[in-house]
């Protein structure tokens, strides 16, 4: 999907929204904060879209004006969304919004969306869980050049978007101990086919399907059974569970395995981020991020944890049954936690 604002003069707003479907005319949901004011079809044609073969009719432009929407000029909380997907197209900038471009790189399978919601109203453009959208749509979010107040979060493959991030965005993330992250993923995957998981799109569902079947078969309290299961796990399971952090930071596709230089590349990328925190020390992230964004750290929620994660992580750690799956992530976490420890120690 392609979309952008062209002009907001107060009493008139123009932009476009090009759907993925070649012949569909998009519908726009016009809101005042969370209140829906109007739902309209795109009402202007963009001939350039037809000439480029991007859309059958080019009817993807929208023009809002006072006669169509009385009081448009005074709508401080105007928001325009694609009605089919709920994707934010444009939101008016309020004086209290930050002039910053921020990405929270999600490194967990179970997303920390409460953290995002706490920051939602501080930014003009807000996209949560953007990895659920296609690459073209996410790229468009990074290219919203008329906005300087943007907050995005998602489990993105960093390498695919690094050039856009380097063009003006700052990144922060929270990293979990690899054994605890794997324990959390196994617990989620063991139930995912029964209860579903809202944020996993069709692509991720395919990637994690073998791991979900594998997790369902495990006795997560039996150390010996876990050792046998990991020793006999098929390659498709190993590919789905192996080194999620280094793969996310260095791979170009979801099924690409991290190469020999992945640890160094991951550490180099993390060193360029605005803030990196450890899941075990969430307050450290809140304090550092609060300092950079001039926020009260207490306003940022601490991420919760499933009570069954720690016991399962302890079994994985003590038995070493999954260490071959996690060797690069374990090395990254060793250097990262060591650096954090040194940074927190008082100078001699």
C-alpha positions as CSV (number, residue, x, y, z in Angstrom):
1,X,0.0,0.0,0.0
2,X,1.2,3.5,-0.9
3,X,-0.2,6.6,1.0
4,X,0.7,10.1,1.9
5,X,-0.5,13.5,2.7
6,X,-0.2,16.1,0.0
7,X,-1.6,19.2,1.7
8,X,-3.5,20.3,4.9
9,X,-4.6,23.9,4.7
10,X,-7.0,23.6,7.6
11,X,-10.2,23.9,5.6
12,X,-9.0,21.5,3.0
13,X,-7.0,18.2,3.2
14,X,-5.6,16.3,0.2
15,X,-3.7,13.0,0.0
16,X,-3.8,9.6,-1.5
17,X,-4.1,5.9,-0.5
18,X,-3.2,3.3,-3.1
19,X,-4.5,-0.2,-2.1
20,X,-2.7,-3.4,-2.8
21,X,-5.6,-4.6,-5.0
22,X,-5.2,-3.2,-8.5
23,X,-8.9,-2.3,-9.2
24,X,-10.3,-1.6,-5.7
25,X,-11.3,2.0,-4.8
26,X,-10.1,2.7,-1.3
27,X,-12.5,3.8,1.5
28,X,-11.3,6.3,4.0
29,X,-12.5,6.5,7.6
30,X,-12.4,10.1,8.9
31,X,-12.2,10.4,12.7
32,X,-12.0,13.0,15.4
33,X,-9.7,11.1,17.9
34,X,-11.6,7.8,18.3
35,X,-15.0,9.1,17.1
36,X,-15.8,8.2,13.5
37,X,-17.2,11.2,11.6
38,X,-17.4,9.9,8.1
39,X,-16.5,7.1,5.8
40,X,-16.0,8.0,2.1
41,X,-14.6,6.4,-1.1
42,X,-11.5,8.1,-2.6
43,X,-13.0,11.1,-4.5
44,X,-10.1,12.2,-6.8
45,X,-8.2,10.5,-9.6
46,X,-4.4,10.4,-9.8
47,X,-3.6,9.8,-13.5
48,X,0.0,9.1,-12.7
49,X,-1.0,5.9,-10.9
50,X,-2.7,4.6,-14.1
51,X,0.3,5.6,-16.2
52,X,2.6,3.8,-13.9
53,X,0.4,0.7,-13.9
54,X,-0.1,1.0,-10.2
55,X,-3.9,1.2,-10.2
56,X,-6.6,0.5,-12.8
57,X,-8.6,3.7,-12.5
58,X,-6.3,6.0,-10.4
59,X,-9.2,6.8,-8.1
60,X,-7.1,6.8,-5.0
61,X,-6.9,10.5,-4.1
62,X,-9.0,12.0,-1.3
63,X,-10.0,15.6,-0.9
64,X,-11.7,16.7,2.4
65,X,-13.3,20.2,2.5
66,X,-15.7,22.1,4.7
67,X,-18.8,21.4,2.7
68,X,-18.1,17.7,2.9
69,X,-17.0,17.8,6.5
70,X,-18.3,20.9,8.4
71,X,-15.9,22.2,11.0
72,X,-12.9,20.5,9.3
73,X,-10.6,23.5,10.1
74,X,-11.2,23.1,13.9
75,X,-10.6,19.4,14.1
76,X,-7.4,19.3,16.2
77,X,-7.6,15.5,16.4
78,X,-8.4,14.7,12.8
79,X,-7.3,11.3,11.7
80,X,-7.7,9.6,8.3
81,X,-7.5,5.8,8.1
82,X,-7.8,3.2,5.4
83,X,-11.2,1.6,6.3
84,X,-10.3,-1.9,5.2
85,X,-7.0,-2.4,7.1
86,X,-7.3,0.3,9.8
87,X,-4.0,1.7,8.7
88,X,-3.4,5.3,9.7
89,X,-2.9,7.5,6.7
90,X,-2.6,10.9,8.3
91,X,-3.1,12.6,11.7
92,X,-3.0,16.3,12.4
93,X,-0.1,17.5,14.4
94,X,-0.9,19.0,17.9
95,X,1.4,21.4,19.7
96,X,2.1,18.8,22.4
97,X,3.4,16.2,20.0
98,X,7.2,15.5,19.8
99,X,9.3,16.4,16.8
100,X,11.1,13.1,16.7
101,X,11.2,10.0,14.5
102,X,11.4,6.9,16.7
103,X,11.3,3.2,16.0
104,X,10.9,0.6,18.8
105,X,12.4,-2.6,17.3
106,X,10.3,-5.4,18.7
107,X,12.6,-8.4,19.5
108,X,9.9,-10.5,21.2
109,X,7.4,-12.9,19.7
110,X,4.8,-11.6,22.1
111,X,4.8,-7.9,21.5
112,X,5.2,-5.2,24.2
113,X,2.3,-3.2,22.9
114,X,1.5,-1.6,26.3
115,X,4.8,0.3,26.0
116,X,3.7,1.6,22.5
117,X,0.3,2.7,23.8
118,X,1.9,4.8,26.5
119,X,3.6,6.8,23.8
120,X,0.8,6.9,21.2
121,X,-0.4,10.5,21.8
122,X,3.1,12.0,21.8
123,X,3.6,11.5,18.0
124,X,1.7,12.7,15.0
125,X,2.1,9.4,13.0
126,X,1.8,6.2,15.0
127,X,2.2,2.7,13.7
128,X,2.1,-0.3,16.1
129,X,3.0,-3.8,15.1
130,X,3.9,-2.6,11.6
131,X,5.5,-6.0,10.7
132,X,2.0,-7.2,10.1
133,X,1.9,-5.1,6.9
134,X,3.8,-5.8,3.7
135,X,7.3,-4.4,3.1
136,X,6.0,-1.7,0.7
137,X,3.6,-0.4,3.3
138,X,6.3,-0.2,6.0
139,X,8.7,1.4,3.6
140,X,6.0,4.1,2.9
141,X,5.9,4.8,6.7
142,X,9.6,5.6,6.7
143,X,9.1,7.9,3.7
144,X,6.4,10.2,5.2
145,X,8.6,13.2,4.5
146,X,5.9,15.8,5.4
147,X,5.9,14.6,9.0
148,X,8.7,14.9,11.6
149,X,6.8,13.3,14.4
150,X,6.6,9.5,13.8
151,X,6.6,6.5,16.1
152,X,6.7,3.0,14.7
153,X,7.1,-0.4,16.4
154,X,7.4,-3.9,15.0
155,X,9.4,-7.1,14.7
156,X,11.1,-5.8,11.5
157,X,14.1,-7.3,9.8
158,X,16.5,-4.5,10.6
159,X,18.8,-5.0,7.6
160,X,15.9,-4.3,5.2
161,X,15.1,-0.9,6.7
162,X,18.5,0.3,8.0
163,X,19.0,2.8,5.2
164,X,15.6,4.4,5.9
165,X,16.3,4.4,9.7
166,X,19.7,6.0,9.1
167,X,18.0,8.9,7.2
168,X,16.5,10.4,10.3
169,X,15.1,7.8,12.7
170,X,16.3,6.8,16.2
171,X,15.9,3.2,17.4
172,X,15.4,1.7,20.8
173,X,14.8,-1.9,21.8
174,X,14.5,-4.3,24.8
175,X,16.5,-7.5,24.6
176,X,15.7,-10.7,26.6
177,X,18.0,-13.4,27.8
178,X,18.1,-16.0,25.0
179,X,16.9,-18.9,27.1
180,X,14.1,-16.8,28.5
181,X,13.1,-15.6,25.0
182,X,13.0,-19.2,23.8
183,X,11.0,-20.3,26.8
184,X,8.5,-17.6,26.1
185,X,8.3,-18.5,22.5
186,X,7.8,-22.2,23.3
187,X,5.0,-21.4,25.7
188,X,3.3,-19.1,23.2
189,X,3.7,-21.5,20.3
190,X,2.4,-24.5,22.3
191,X,-1.0,-22.7,22.4
192,X,-1.0,-20.6,19.3
193,X,-2.9,-23.0,17.1
194,X,-5.7,-23.3,19.6
195,X,-6.1,-19.7,20.7
196,X,-4.5,-17.9,17.9
197,X,-2.3,-14.8,18.2
198,X,-3.6,-11.6,16.7
199,X,-0.3,-10.0,15.7
200,X,1.0,-13.0,13.6
201,X,0.2,-12.4,10.0
202,X,-0.1,-15.1,7.2
203,X,3.7,-15.0,6.6
204,X,4.7,-15.5,10.3
205,X,2.0,-18.2,10.7
206,X,3.7,-20.2,7.9
207,X,7.2,-19.6,9.3
208,X,6.2,-20.7,12.8
209,X,3.8,-23.6,11.9
210,X,6.5,-26.4,12.3
211,X,7.6,-24.9,15.6
212,X,4.1,-24.6,16.9
213,X,3.5,-28.3,16.1
214,X,6.8,-29.1,17.8
215,X,5.9,-27.0,20.9
216,X,2.5,-28.7,21.3
217,X,4.2,-32.1,21.6
218,X,6.6,-31.1,24.4
219,X,6.3,-31.7,28.1
220,X,7.8,-28.3,29.1
221,X,8.4,-29.5,32.7
222,X,10.5,-32.6,31.9
223,X,14.2,-31.9,31.4
224,X,15.0,-35.3,29.9
225,X,12.1,-35.2,27.5
226,X,13.1,-31.7,26.3
227,X,16.7,-32.9,25.7
228,X,15.4,-35.8,23.5
229,X,13.0,-33.6,21.7
230,X,15.5,-30.9,20.8
231,X,18.0,-33.5,19.7
232,X,15.5,-35.1,17.3
233,X,13.8,-31.9,16.1
234,X,13.5,-31.5,12.3
235,X,15.4,-28.8,10.5
236,X,12.2,-26.7,9.9
237,X,11.9,-26.4,13.7
238,X,15.5,-25.5,14.2
239,X,15.2,-22.8,11.5
240,X,12.1,-21.3,13.1
241,X,13.6,-21.1,16.6
242,X,17.3,-20.5,16.0
243,X,19.0,-17.2,17.1
244,X,16.0,-14.9,16.7
245,X,17.9,-11.8,17.7
246,X,20.9,-12.1,15.4
247,X,18.7,-13.3,12.6
248,X,16.4,-10.3,13.0
249,X,19.3,-7.9,12.9
250,X,21.2,-9.4,10.0
251,X,18.9,-11.5,7.7
252,X,17.1,-10.2,4.7
253,X,14.3,-12.8,4.8
254,X,12.5,-14.6,7.7
255,X,14.1,-18.0,6.9
256,X,17.7,-16.8,6.3
257,X,20.1,-18.1,8.8
258,X,22.7,-15.7,10.4
259,X,26.1,-15.9,8.8
260,X,29.6,-16.1,10.4
261,X,29.8,-12.3,11.0
262,X,26.3,-12.1,12.4
263,X,27.4,-11.5,16.0
264,X,29.7,-8.6,15.1
265,X,27.1,-7.1,12.8
266,X,24.4,-7.4,15.5
267,X,26.6,-5.7,18.1
268,X,27.5,-3.0,15.7
269,X,23.8,-2.3,14.9
270,X,22.8,-2.3,18.6
271,X,25.7,0.1,19.3
272,X,24.1,2.6,16.9
273,X,20.7,2.6,18.6
274,X,19.4,5.4,20.8
275,X,18.8,3.1,23.8
276,X,19.1,-0.7,24.3
277,X,17.7,-2.2,27.4
278,X,17.6,-5.6,29.0
279,X,14.3,-7.2,29.8
280,X,15.6,-8.1,33.2
281,X,16.2,-4.5,34.0
282,X,13.2,-2.6,32.4
283,X,13.7,0.4,34.7
284,X,17.1,1.1,33.1
285,X,15.4,1.4,29.7
286,X,12.6,3.6,31.1
287,X,15.1,6.0,32.7
288,X,17.4,6.3,29.6
289,X,14.4,6.7,27.2
290,X,12.7,9.1,29.5
291,X,15.9,11.2,29.5
292,X,16.1,11.2,25.7
293,X,12.4,12.0,25.2
294,X,12.0,14.2,28.3
295,X,9.4,11.9,29.9
296,X,8.8,10.7,33.4
297,X,10.2,7.2,33.5
298,X,7.3,6.2,35.7
299,X,4.9,6.9,32.8
300,X,6.4,4.0,30.8
301,X,4.9,0.6,31.8
302,X,7.2,-2.2,32.8
303,X,6.9,-5.2,30.6
304,X,5.2,-8.2,32.2
305,X,6.4,-11.7,32.2
306,X,4.5,-15.1,32.1
307,X,5.2,-16.8,35.5
308,X,6.0,-20.1,33.7
309,X,8.9,-18.5,31.6
310,X,11.5,-18.5,34.4
311,X,11.2,-22.2,35.3
312,X,11.3,-23.3,31.7
313,X,14.2,-21.0,30.9
314,X,16.1,-22.5,33.9
315,X,15.6,-26.0,32.5
316,X,16.8,-24.9,29.0
317,X,19.9,-23.2,30.6
318,X,20.9,-26.1,32.9
319,X,20.4,-28.8,30.4
320,X,22.0,-26.9,27.4
321,X,19.5,-28.7,25.2
322,X,18.8,-25.7,23.0
323,X,22.3,-24.0,23.1
324,X,23.1,-25.0,19.6
325,X,19.9,-23.2,18.5
326,X,20.9,-20.1,20.5
327,X,24.7,-19.9,20.3
328,X,24.9,-16.6,18.4
329,X,22.3,-15.0,20.5
330,X,24.0,-16.2,23.7
331,X,27.2,-14.6,22.5
332,X,25.5,-11.3,21.7
333,X,23.8,-11.3,25.1
334,X,27.0,-12.0,26.9
335,X,28.7,-9.0,25.4
336,X,25.6,-6.8,25.7
337,X,25.0,-7.6,29.4
338,X,28.7,-7.2,30.1
339,X,28.6,-3.7,28.6
340,X,25.5,-2.8,30.6
341,X,27.2,-4.0,33.8
342,X,30.3,-1.9,33.1
343,X,28.2,1.1,32.3
344,X,26.3,0.9,35.5
345,X,29.4,0.6,37.7
346,X,30.8,3.8,39.3
347,X,34.0,5.0,37.9
348,X,37.1,4.1,39.9
